[in-house]
């Protein structure tokens, strides 16, 4: 509650905002989340920030205000379900959409395929090369005029 009271539209906002599907049940969702974090680290918080996807449909004032103030709204989805794009659009915004299976050619692998076959570490499903490709695409989209 205190955070909402302190928020003022247009104050402490980020130039651009990113909404990511962090779908932890697949390699594409994990890659999306990691790539977004890396992109923000590279760009800096003044230039871009990852917003809370759940904050849009629930009406969280700081999320809505920062999204309204953003020059660009970028959604990063791992797969063609495009959950983050759909949520952002249903909230009334028009995002630039990145889909990792479409835009960098990732192949989706559901982590549930390995249930009962032995436990692997989460990062065994993620390719550093694909995270880098996704990060580079996010940075390119944010930096385009």
N, C-alpha and C positions, 0 to 999 in steps of 0.2 A: 504494500500500500504506500509506503513512504517513497518508493522509487517513482510511482505514478505521480505523486504530488510534486516531486522535484522536476519532472519532465516538462519542458517547454518546447513546443514545435519550433523547429529551425535552430535550436540551440544544441550544441554538442552532437550534431548529426554527421553522418558520413556522406561523402560525395556520391557514392554508389553503394547499393546493398545487394547481397547475394543470399538466395534461399537455396538450400541444398537438401536433396533427399539423402539422408544418411542411412538408407536401408541396410541395416546390419545383417540382414539375412542373405546378402549376396555380395560377391566381389565388386560389382558395379557401384552399389550403394556405399560401401566402405571407401572405394576409390574416390567417389564424388566428395565425400566428407573430407578426406585427407587432402585432396587437390584444392578444395576451397580454403582450408586452413593454410596451406602453403601459399596460395595466391594472396591471401590477406597479409601473411607474413612478408611477402615480397613487396606488395603495394603499399602497405602501411594502413593504419586504421583511419586516417583522415580520408584516404582515397577509397577504401572499401571495407565493409564489415559483413559478417555472416549474421543474418537476422534469425530470430526464432520463428520457424515455419508455423508452429502451433499458435503463435501469437496473433496471426492474421484472422483466422476464423473465430477466435475467442475474443477479439476486440481489445487486445492489450495496447493501451494508448501509446507507449513509447515505440512499439514495433510499427503500429500504423503511422504515427507521426514521422518517424525516420524513413519509412518507406515512401510516404507522400513527398518528403523533402528531397529524395534521392534523384539524381540526374538519370541514372540507369538502375533498373531492377533486373538482375540476372538470376535465372533459375538454372540449377545444375542437377540433372536427373541422371541416374545410372542407366535406366532402361526406358523402353517405349511406353511404360505405364505413365510416365511423366507426372508423377504425384505432386512434386513441388510446383510445376508450372500450373497445373489445374487448381491447386489451392490458392496460388497467388492470383490467378485470373478470377476465381470465384469471389475473391475479396475486392475485385474491381480494378486490378492493376494489369498493365500490359507489359509483361517481362520479355527480355531477350532470352530465348531458350537454348540451353546446351543439353544434349543428350549423349552420353558417352558411347552407347552402342551405335548410335547413328554418326556422331561427329568425330570420334577417334577410332571407331571400328572395334570396340571392346566386345568380347563374347561374355555374356552373362553366365555365371555359375552360382547356383543356389547352394548355400552352405548346408542346407538340409539334406542334400544328396549324400553327405558323408555321415549322417547320423547313424550310429551303430557300427560304423566301420573303423573306429579308432579316432581319438581326439587329435586334431591338428591345431597348431597355433593360428590365431586369426590372420596374422600377417602372411601366412603361407598362401593365402588366397589372393593376395594383392601383389601387383607387379609395380616395382619402382618406376619402370619405364612408362607404364600407363598413368600413374599418378603425375609424373612429370608432363606428359602430353596433355593431360586434362588441365593441370595448373597453367601451362603455357597458353592453352586456348582461353581459359578464364581471364588471364592477364591481358591477352590480346583484345578480347571483347570489351573489357573495362577501359583499356587505353585507346580504343578506336574513337575517332571524333564523330 
